[in-house]
Amino acid sequence: MRVIGAMILREGIRLDYPFREAICSALPLCEAFFVSVGQSSDGTKEALQALGLAKLHILDSEWDLSLREGGQVLAQETNKLLRQLPPADWVLCLQADEVLHEADYPALQASMTRWKDDPRVEGLLFDYLHFYGSYDWVGASRRWYRREVRIIRPYPDIEAYRDAQGFRRRGRKLWVKPSGGRIFHYGWVRTPKAQEIKFVEVSRFWHDDAWIARHKPEQFSYDTQEVLQPFLGTHPAVMAERIAARNWEFAYDPRQVRPSWKERLLAYVERFSGWRPGEFRNYRLLL
């Protein structure tokens, strides 16, 4: 079974993405891992080369930074990369702030093996842990998506959709099976200063300069009214050094959070039924 890893990346160091940890977390599952690097002035490509990984292949790309609506440049770059990959049974598409846990490797390998020859299965679904403010808290409100497809078939008619959060095949959602794996999403775990830089840079993929000027905070601070849950598990081993180097404090007290009655009702329904009313699903689950 051939599994190829893929990631797009630009200004990974300046924006403080855990891209090295993400890549290393995927390598045990992959025959090769391809990273398409957009124009960067912060040494991102050099940092990748310094990893010295035999399975790692670095490709150059020129991002069209004039695309400033709907994050479409992210999908465009993902699709450019997908078209350059060698033949494979599966493609593991990780974003630069998404890390796999080594405890999930057996389940992931079993799922890919089990469904490799089933043409109905176009992708595999991951559960998400969205860390917010620190490595100790995960998002628990409805604004955080619970699942997404990160392993896909290398079919030429499967493409990244909108801002590359998910995928489509000839315009329709993919038919998928659960992978048995988790994505540890660290997109909201940085120093406040780094989050401020990321806000401006990433907002350029969705908005014009006038919008950014109106919405950019003078000084970024994490929202202490966000509905979070304590994380009681273990992080991926590749994250140990990064977590140990944490140099900011996130003061969060769940007792001070006051969700609306509607949010409390919907949370109650979800907790006791597993159903999230109105949830957007970027996929179709095969029964």
N, C-alpha and C positions, 0 to 999 in steps of 0.2 A: 504493500500500500504506500503510495507516494503522497506526502503531505507537504505543501509549500506554504511558507509564511509570507505575509505582505504587510507593509506599513508605509504610509506617506508621512513626511516629516519636514518641517521648516522652522528655523530659529528655535531648535529644541532646547538649547542651553539657556538662551536669554529668557525664554518663556518657562523655564524650569520644569520641563516634562520629564517624567521618569522613563524616558525612551530606552535607555540602556537596560533597565530592569525589565521592562516589557519584552524586549527582544530576547533577553536571556531566559525569561520565563517560558517562552514559546519554543526555544531551540530543542528541548528534549522530544518534542512531538514532531519536529519538522526535519525533512531531508535538507532543506535549504530555506533561508529567510532573505527576502528581498526588501530593501528600503529605498524608496524613491525620495531623494533629498532635493527640496526646492532651494532657490537662491537664499543663502544664509550668510550673515556677516559675523556670526558668533562662534565659529569653530565647530558647528554641528557635524559636518562631514568628517573633520579631523578626529572628533571624539568617537565616531563610529569606527574609523580606521584603526584607532588606538586600541579598540577592543580585541583586535587580532583574532577574530573568530572565523574559522575555516568555512562554516556554513553561511556566513553573512556576505551578501552581495549588495553593493551600493550602486545605485543608479542616479544619474543627474536628471533634474527636470527644471523647467522654467515655468513657474506658476503665473497664470494670467491674473495679476492683482487688480485688473480693472473690473473683474467680476465681483460686484459688491451687493448681491441680492441673494438671499436664501441660502447662503453658504455653498453655492453651486460650484465654486472652485474646488472645494474638498471632494465632491463627487467626481468632478472632471479629472482631478489628479488620481483618484483611486481607480477610475476606469482606465486611464492611461497606463497605470501600473499593471492592472489585471491583464491587459492585452500583451504585456511583455513577459509574462511568466511562462516557464516551461510547462510541458504536460504534467498533470497530476490527477490524483483521485479527489483530493480536497484542497481548498485554499483556506488557511487560517488568517483572517484579516483583523489585525489588532490596531487600535489607535494608540497614539504615543503616551496616553495616560492610563492605559488598560493593562493590567497584569494578571497572569494566571497563577493559581496556587498549585504547588507540586502534589498536594494531596488529591487533586482532581485528575491527574494524568491517567491513572488506570481506567477511570470512567470515560474519559475522552477518547482514549485509544479503543476502548471496547465499543463505544458508539460509532466511531468512524468505521471500524471493522464491520460491525453489524449491518450498517446501512450502506456500505460501499457499493454493493451491487443491486440496490433497490432504486430503480429510476424514479420512483415517486418522491424520494427524499432529495430535496434541492438544497437544503441547508440544515444546520444544527443550531439549536437555541441555547443560550447561556442565561443563567440567573445573574443579576447585578447587585453589587454592593457599592453604593455611592457614598464615599467618605466626604465629610464636610467639616471644614475648620480645623480638624486634627485627625490623627489616625485612630482616635478613640470613639468617634461618633459617625453614624451612617444616617443618610436621609430616610425618613419614614413617612413623608407626606406624599400626596398623589402627584406632585410635580416631578418626581423621580420615576423614570420608566423602570419597570421590574425585570424585563427580559429583552434580549435582542439577539439577532443572528450574527455570529462571528465566524462560522465555518460554512463555506459555500462550495457548490460545484464549480469547476472552472469552465463553465459553458460560456461561449461568446455572447449569448443573449442575456446573461445575468449581469446587471450593472448596479453600481451604487446609486442610491436614490436621494434626491434633494441634497441635504448636507452630509451625505454618506453615513448617517446613523444606521441606516438599513439598506436593503437591496430589493430589486425588482427583476422579474423575468418577463420581457416583452410587455412591460408596464403593469404587471400584476404582482401581488405579494407572493413570496416563496412558500412552498409547502415544506414544512420542517418537522423534525423530531427533537426532543430534548437531548442535549449533549451530556448532561450529568456534570457539567462544569460551571464554574463561577467566574465572572469578571470582577476584579477588584479595581474600581474606577477611582483614580486619585486626582481627577481634574479640579477638585475644589479643596486641595490640600497643599498650600504653599504659604510662604510668608505673605502678609498683607501687601507688601510692596510688590512682590512678584505677581500677585493676583491683579493688582492695579495695572501693571504692564500688560498682562495677558488680556485684560478687559479691552484695552485700547486696540491691541494688535488683532485679536480674534474678532472684535466687533466690525473690523473692516471687511470681513467676509459677508456681512449681513446689511451694513448701514453705511450711509455717507458720512463725511466729516462733520457736517452740521449736527446730525443725530448724535454722534459720539461726543461732540463738544457739549451738548445739552445734558447728556446722561452720565458722562464720566464723573465719578465721585472725586472730590478734592483729595480725599484720603480714604482708601478702601478699608472697610471693616466688615467682618463677618456678621451675618444676621443672627443675632442671638434669639430671635423669635422663630427661627426655623424649627420644624418638628423633626427631632432626631431621636435615635435610639443608641444606647451604648453598644459598642462592638465588643463582644466577649470571646471571639474566636482568635485564631492566629493569622497573622499576615503571611504572604508568600515569603519564603526564605530570602529571595533576592532583594527584598525591601529592607532587610535588617539594618544595613549601614545607613540608608537614607533616613529611616525612622529614628535611629540613634542620634543622627545629626540635627534633628529638629531644633530650631532655635527661636520659636515664637510660642506664645501662650494663647489658648482659645478658652476663654471663660464662658462656660455654658451651664445653665441650670435649668433642667427640664421643668422644674416646678414653676418657673417664671413664664413659661410659654402658655398662651391662651388661644388655642385654636377656636374658630367659629363653631357654632352649633352644627352647621352643615358639614364641616370637616370632621367633627367628632362623630356624627351619625354615619358618614361614609366610611370612616375608619372602623367603626363598630361592625358594619356590614362586612367589610373586608376581613376583619380579624376572625369572625366566626363562620364565614362562608367560603373564604378564599376568592370571592368574586369582587372585582373592582369595577363598580358601575362607571360606564363611559370611558373605559380604558382604551387608548389607541394601541392597536397591535400592528406592528410592522411585518406581520407574517401570518401564515395560516397553519395551524397545528394539525398534523395528521393523527388520527385516532388509531 
